[in-house]
Amino acid sequence: MSDPLVIFTPSGKRGRFPVGTPVLTAARQLGVDLDSVCGGRGICSKCQVQPGFGEFAKHGVTVARDALSDWNAVEERYRAKRGMIDGRRLGCQAQILSDVVIDVPPESQVHKQVIRKSAAEREIAMDPATRTLLVEVAEPDMHEPSGDFERLQTALREQWGVERVEADLSILRRLQPALRKGGWKVTVALHRGNHDAAPRILDLWPGFFEGAIHGLAIDLGSTTIAAHLCDLRDGRVLASSGLMNPQIRFGEDLMSRVSYAMMNPGGDVEMTRAVREAIDRLAQEIAAEAGVDPASIYELVFVCNPVMHHLLLGIDPVELGQAPFALATGSSLSLGARDLELSAVNPAAQVYVLPCIAGHVGADCAAVALAEEPQTSKDMVLIVDVGTNAEILLGNEARVLACSSPTGPAFEGAQISSGQRAAPGAIERVEIDPATREPRFRVIGCELWSDDPGFAEAAGPITGICGSGIIEAVAEMRMAGLLDARGLIGSAEQTGSPRCEPDGRTHSYLLHDASAAGGPRILVTQGDIRAIQLAKSALYAGAQLLMDEIGIEKVDRVVLAGAFGAHISPRHAMVLGMIPDVPLEKVVSAGNAAGTGARIALASVAARDAIEALVHRIHKVETAIEPRFQEHFVAANAIPHATAPFPCLRAIVSLPEPAFNSGGGSERRRRRS
């Protein structure tokens, strides 16, 4: 008897698995786009699926009602606390018993995230590694015998000052027909990287080629892959696009992926294949969006963190998961797209990977430095690239320091009870009236606030809360007196708000209740507060560690970089204590600075030389072995901070000090817990 057949829709992927295999495991093995951030422990509920029963003629199967294991206590507990649509199951809990068809609803699909992909306006001095040149070549002469390629080399030297040109066999095969068809004039696509001994011809066309050649600047992040398609003649961004990094199915954070590679022989190969296929898909999609041929992409520039760097290159990242966090190589790399098995772009396309700074501070941080130029700043600037792993730069024209801080995925909606990635229907903005303690909010995909007329019709189903939303919610709760400096949520009696509901030994704040219509109850729980406290404490501690190292007590300005950093409210970030105290007008967003750095490196060979020189000057501070990091981390657990006075913040924001530690048996029980 064969193993049960499992068919996933809408992807159509199918496979046979032994009886008792969890649905989530089957989905992962087949590469099905099914979300999960808790490692299959039944905590996050992101892996909800909808099994189908009956006869499926299209698939040639009949699904019995007992095709999956019975409803269990984990699923019952989640349904009782959070609510779940009838018929749905948790993929990590439901086990396959016989042939079954399983639908993955949109909210459970990883790739539904809104990718913050727009390119910032930037004036870049064009000095591209790849360019097109029109060359007039002398006709062959029996009295002066020489090959067509040698005469092309001579013409390039005399007309363009280009010496010692190289070409591979595919170019030599096409050279003679092109010269004769073009009347002894050809246009060549010439590439010379900053470490190339000689320029290389990548392509050629008869006569004058009027078309454009293109390049891709790619920010390869642990959660998302963002790309900008640029015209290599003038640097214009023709299209920007992005998609979820499919490696998420192997682990939400970088260390989870390193662990996957350690625990599963060949796991690193799986992850490398997944990300390269995604890059190919992204190249095709962005070219289609711009209306250009993907074969016109002759150059790619990558910026990425060290783990993604190794997995892109096909290097096992295991050494990055243990001290001393050694990179296989931290230098910049120049190679062919074929070496990375990228097939969607021109076969001759060239790849440049920016240098890494250190074992946990990658090429994406180097790209941020290239874009923001802290080494030229007169004042002391703190640059924070906020993500699953925050990368931090601090310095001025005298000295630049860098570190990496393990913030985890809470800022992206993971580890949050009602959290989700940024997608339509997710709460992204929150305000709480300090007098009534009543909330109002906005969701992605709708410009109206929840108390505006027509909001319900315009917003559609509200599915959860994303990273920027949970940050604002926690900060607003602090400003409204629902939350004390320790991060403790008060009871309804203590806060005067019936939205503060008992939740075991603690309390939760009800942000939105759609249970009457079969929708979710979205709460901010004590566990959510803790997850945000841990994430923001790691971020603040990293910044403070650099300030200690450089010998300063305050910074002059703060730059929030990264697609997520661009959507953080500086006021709410300051209330939480995510960043050091500074006047709010001195906190600015740089958008996707890593992507901007990639564009600069794509457009300029000189910029590549500059960043390679700069990374050797940046001093790396290792948070993992610094005892002061833990001290700063503990002090930063308070909101905004246990000891730092935050004078700039307190001058403009009232932070009440509710006394939640007095009276009430429930409070005494909370303190004991």
Salt bridges, closest charged atoms under 4 A:
ASP33 OD1 - HIS111 ND1 2.83
ASP35 OD2 - ARG421 NH1 2.69
GLU75 OE2 - ARG89 NE 2.86
GLU76 OE1 - ARG79 NH2 2.94
GLU107 OE2 - ARG88 NH1 2.74
ASP148 OD1 - ARG151 NH2 2.22
ASP148 OD2 - ARG180 NH1 2.78
GLU166 OE1 - ARG200 NH2 3.07
ASP196 OD2 - HIS191 NE2 3.72
ASP203 OD1 - ARG174 NH2 2.65
ASP231 OD2 - ARG233 NH2 2.83
ASP231 OD2 - ARG236 NH2 3.35
ASP234 OD2 - ARG236 NE 2.84
GLU252 OE1 - ARG421 NH2 2.62
GLU299 OE1 - HIS191 ND1 3.99
GLU299 OE2 - ARG608 NH2 2.59
GLU341 OE1 - ARG276 NH1 3.05
ASP379 OD1 - ARG557 NE 3.03
GLU397 OE1 - LYS378 NZ 3.30
GLU428 OE1 - ARG116 NH2 3.57
GLU431 OE1 - ARG440 NH1 2.78
GLU438 OE2 - ARG499 NE 3.10
GLU447 OE1 - ARG442 NH2 3.42
ASP451 OD2 - ARG440 NE 3.00
GLU472 OE2 - ARG429 NE 2.97
GLU476 OE2 - ARG571 NH1 3.99
GLU476 OE2 - HIS572 NE2 2.77
ASP484 OD2 - ARG486 NH2 2.70
GLU501 OE2 - ARG521 NH2 2.60
ASP503 OD1 - LYS81 NZ 3.13
ASP513 OD2 - ARG521 NE 3.54
ASP548 OD2 - ARG628 NH1 3.97
ASP548 OD2 - HIS632 NE2 2.44
GLU549 OE2 - HIS619 NE2 3.69
GLU549 OE1 - ARG628 NH2 3.55
GLU612 OE1 - HIS195 NE2 2.70
GLU622 OE1 - LYS620 NZ 2.84
GLU626 OE1 - ARG628 NH2 3.39
GLU657 OE2 - ARG478 NH2 3.13
GLU667 OE1 - ARG670 NH2 1.85
